[in-house]
Amino acid sequence: MRQALSGKLSGVAVRPAVKRTSLRKQLIYFAFVSPALLLFTLIIVLPFFRAILFSFQDWDGISSNIEWAGWDNYITLFHDKAFLKSFLFTLKYVAVGTVLVNIAGFFLAFAMNFALKSKNVLRTVYFMPHVIGPLIIGFIWQFIFTQVFPNLADLTGWGVFQKSWLALPNYAFWALIIVNVWYTAGYLMVIYIAALQGVSPDLLEAAEIDGANSWQRLWFMVLPLVRPAITICLFLAITNGFKVFDLNFALTKGGPFGSTESLALQIYQDAFSNNQYTLASTKAIVFFVVLASITLIQVFVMKRKEVEM
Amino acid sequence: MNKLRAVLVQTPLWIYFVISVYPLVWMISYSLKNNDEIFVTNPFGFPTHFRIENYIAAWSQFNIPRYFINSFIVSSVSTLLIIVLALMFSFAIARMRWKFRESVRLYMTIGMFMPLQVIMIPLAILVRDFHLTNTYGALIVPYVAIGLPFSCLIFYGFMKSIPGELEESACMDGANIYRMFLQIIVPVVTPAIATVAIFQFLSNWNEFMLAYILISDEAMKTLPLGLLFFQGQYSTDWGGMGAVMTIASLPMVIVYLFFSEQVENAMTVGSAVKG
């Protein structure tokens, strides 16, 4: 730093000295960054390239000979019914989940404006599930669906509670969605609250005087003003939806009949239960490409609209 | 009119409050009941007898203390390492002028968008090849690497905002680069360290997928794995299961109740950065 400073101040005169010590400085800087850089490269970057490599190979994970497979794995995927099923399920889960979680999160945050006294208590409780973690949440809700619902059915006689939610494919999907919304809404709410605090009350008041009703104010003023937060929350909901594993695992384990098996869960099963390392890697790469394209498009489109605003 | 509107808005909020809190209250409540009370005599009400024996049984007959210690060691050691490595990294990137710093920073940032699902297979093989399977290292090393990109970004953002005069004056006083790092920069970024510490500790404490892949030895299991094991083995002992889940989640809930604002900030700050 001292060298950098003096070099900048006195220019040409000290150049030889700067050059010699600057190599030393470079080494010191490198020493500062290298532990993090090495670990990151070894654990994140190299495995990523190895996963790409695996997707073109044929290997069971144990034997010493790894065969080259070319595009065979990718071709297999298109005929793999379980994969297509899981792919569709994940897309549906992400689409429905993203919309509902964001609506719930936004309206919780929006309604919070009117609940001045109880704001902190409500906010703390809404966020709480996110601190506990998806595995425990999944187990709790599994118990609710299998044990509490029958009790509620006896109590109320309502048909919704009489169904065994986790054993019927259609219901199992919605069970996952319900728990997902319950788990994530409070989290997105915190982001939306922060964004809503940036909306000036004066501006809304002025619009009210000009005759805009509540819905018009919400639709034409508040929503455009919190658009950056919407971009973030959509991004988070999409990525978290695609990556769902713990919740899926604890709640349905992919059942009934593989109807709720997320891609993440299937990749896990293929690799570590069936020893199909290379096929699972192919699925992982496809998963990565799809997730990356969807989120890139989403962020790009939303950002462009922000600029237009 | 305003009052009516307040009631109209408040009612759904309180209904959602009940929906939010009920499963959690109810987990604690059934950890204090036996099966008969859970299913037949008292499925909805609060426990009448406060059966602490569920907790005593979970704690003494099963490996819960072991899981708890494992979770604590793995979470705290990896959090500590993340903080040290990320601080060093961000210091050299944010406060020093050198040739490759921008490219190094970009390289690290990409890591934030890497889904674990994509790298988990080669990672499992790597851990096996390094003979780390069923050691603390099997979890600590990946957790540190996964936590780094996010933490570096937080520290980088924070360090960038420190005015340069701070170091210039330290320079005049003859401080070298190490003293500058340890005695000037690190104390200034303490709030960011707290944020990163909370975030990383929490996510490592709750991490399940990697632990499930990399740990099979009973003695090395963390709490989420222990929970799964317990659920498989004693699936009919719901009171015991409730007790185990309460034990596993209570530390984080207590931390959250005391520092709710910090925890919320820590867990959502990543989103702000990512967007």
Boltz contact constraints between the chains, C-beta under 6 A:
constraints:
  - contact:
      token1: [A, 1]
      token2: [B, 167]
      max_distance: 6.0
  - contact:
      token1: [A, 2]
      token2: [B, 171]
      max_distance: 6.0
  - contact:
      token1: [A, 4]
      token2: [B, 97]
      max_distance: 6.0
  - contact:
      token1: [A, 26]
      token2: [B, 98]
      max_distance: 6.0
  - contact:
      token1: [A, 29]
      token2: [B, 92]
      max_distance: 6.0
  - contact:
      token1: [A, 29]
      token2: [B, 96]
      max_distance: 6.0
  - contact:
      token1: [A, 29]
      token2: [B, 98]
      max_distance: 6.0
  - contact:
      token1: [A, 32]
      token2: [B, 88]
      max_distance: 6.0
  - contact:
      token1: [A, 32]
      token2: [B, 92]
      max_distance: 6.0
  - contact:
      token1: [A, 33]
      token2: [B, 89]
      max_distance: 6.0
  - contact:
      token1: [A, 33]
      token2: [B, 92]
      max_distance: 6.0
  - contact:
      token1: [A, 33]
      token2: [B, 104]
      max_distance: 6.0
  - contact:
      token1: [A, 35]
      token2: [B, 85]
      max_distance: 6.0
  - contact:
      token1: [A, 36]
      token2: [B, 85]
      max_distance: 6.0
  - contact:
      token1: [A, 36]
      token2: [B, 89]
      max_distance: 6.0
  - contact:
      token1: [A, 36]
      token2: [B, 148]
      max_distance: 6.0
  - contact:
      token1: [A, 39]
      token2: [B, 145]
      max_distance: 6.0
  - contact:
      token1: [A, 40]
      token2: [B, 111]
      max_distance: 6.0
  - contact:
      token1: [A, 40]
      token2: [B, 145]
      max_distance: 6.0
  - contact:
      token1: [A, 40]
      token2: [B, 148]
      max_distance: 6.0
  - contact:
      token1: [A, 43]
      token2: [B, 142]
      max_distance: 6.0
  - contact:
      token1: [A, 43]
      token2: [B, 145]
      max_distance: 6.0
  - contact:
      token1: [A, 44]
      token2: [B, 111]
      max_distance: 6.0
  - contact:
      token1: [A, 44]
      token2: [B, 114]
      max_distance: 6.0
  - contact:
      token1: [A, 44]
      token2: [B, 145]
      max_distance: 6.0
  - contact:
      token1: [A, 47]
      token2: [B, 119]
      max_distance: 6.0
  - contact:
      token1: [A, 47]
      token2: [B, 122]
      max_distance: 6.0
  - contact:
      token1: [A, 47]
      token2: [B, 123]
      max_distance: 6.0
  - contact:
      token1: [A, 48]
      token2: [B, 119]
      max_distance: 6.0
  - contact:
      token1: [A, 50]
      token2: [B, 122]
      max_distance: 6.0
  - contact:
      token1: [A, 51]
      token2: [B, 118]
      max_distance: 6.0
  - contact:
      token1: [A, 51]
      token2: [B, 122]
      max_distance: 6.0
  - contact:
      token1: [A, 111]
      token2: [B, 9]
      max_distance: 6.0
  - contact:
      token1: [A, 111]
      token2: [B, 13]
      max_distance: 6.0
  - contact:
      token1: [A, 114]
      token2: [B, 6]
      max_distance: 6.0
  - contact:
      token1: [A, 114]
      token2: [B, 9]
      max_distance: 6.0
  - contact:
      token1: [A, 115]
      token2: [B, 10]
      max_distance: 6.0
  - contact:
      token1: [A, 115]
      token2: [B, 13]
      max_distance: 6.0
  - contact:
      token1: [A, 122]
      token2: [B, 13]
      max_distance: 6.0
  - contact:
      token1: [A, 122]
      token2: [B, 17]
      max_distance: 6.0
  - contact:
      token1: [A, 124]
      token2: [B, 260]
      max_distance: 6.0
  - contact:
      token1: [A, 125]
      token2: [B, 17]
      max_distance: 6.0
  - contact:
      token1: [A, 125]
      token2: [B, 20]
      max_distance: 6.0
  - contact:
      token1: [A, 125]
      token2: [B, 21]
      max_distance: 6.0
  - contact:
      token1: [A, 126]
      token2: [B, 20]
      max_distance: 6.0
  - contact:
      token1: [A, 127]
      token2: [B, 264]
      max_distance: 6.0
  - contact:
      token1: [A, 131]
      token2: [B, 252]
      max_distance: 6.0
  - contact:
      token1: [A, 131]
      token2: [B, 256]
      max_distance: 6.0
  - contact:
      token1: [A, 132]
      token2: [B, 249]
      max_distance: 6.0
  - contact:
      token1: [A, 133]
      token2: [B, 206]
      max_distance: 6.0
  - contact:
      token1: [A, 135]
      token2: [B, 208]
      max_distance: 6.0
  - contact:
      token1: [A, 135]
      token2: [B, 224]
      max_distance: 6.0
  - contact:
      token1: [A, 136]
      token2: [B, 245]
      max_distance: 6.0
  - contact:
      token1: [A, 136]
      token2: [B, 249]
      max_distance: 6.0
  - contact:
      token1: [A, 140]
      token2: [B, 23]
      max_distance: 6.0
  - contact:
      token1: [A, 140]
      token2: [B, 27]
      max_distance: 6.0
  - contact:
      token1: [A, 151]
      token2: [B, 43]
      max_distance: 6.0
  - contact:
      token1: [A, 190]
      token2: [B, 264]
      max_distance: 6.0
  - contact:
      token1: [A, 190]
      token2: [B, 268]
      max_distance: 6.0
  - contact:
      token1: [A, 191]
      token2: [B, 268]
      max_distance: 6.0
  - contact:
      token1: [A, 191]
      token2: [B, 271]
      max_distance: 6.0
  - contact:
      token1: [A, 231]
      token2: [B, 275]
      max_distance: 6.0
  - contact:
      token1: [A, 232]
      token2: [B, 271]
      max_distance: 6.0
  - contact:
      token1: [A, 232]
      token2: [B, 275]
      max_distance: 6.0
  - contact:
      token1: [A, 236]
      token2: [B, 271]
      max_distance: 6.0
  - contact:
      token1: [A, 243]
      token2: [B, 115]
      max_distance: 6.0
  - contact:
      token1: [A, 245]
      token2: [B, 209]
      max_distance: 6.0
  - contact:
      token1: [A, 246]
      token2: [B, 208]
      max_distance: 6.0
  - contact:
      token1: [A, 264]
      token2: [B, 117]
      max_distance: 6.0
  - contact:
      token1: [A, 267]
      token2: [B, 117]
      max_distance: 6.0
  - contact:
      token1: [A, 271]
      token2: [B, 121]
      max_distance: 6.0
  - contact:
      token1: [A, 277]
      token2: [B, 121]
      max_distance: 6.0
  - contact:
      token1: [A, 280]
      token2: [B, 121]
      max_distance: 6.0
  - contact:
      token1: [A, 281]
      token2: [B, 121]
      max_distance: 6.0
  - contact:
      token1: [A, 284]
      token2: [B, 117]
      max_distance: 6.0
  - contact:
      token1: [A, 284]
      token2: [B, 118]
      max_distance: 6.0
  - contact:
      token1: [A, 288]
      token2: [B, 118]
      max_distance: 6.0
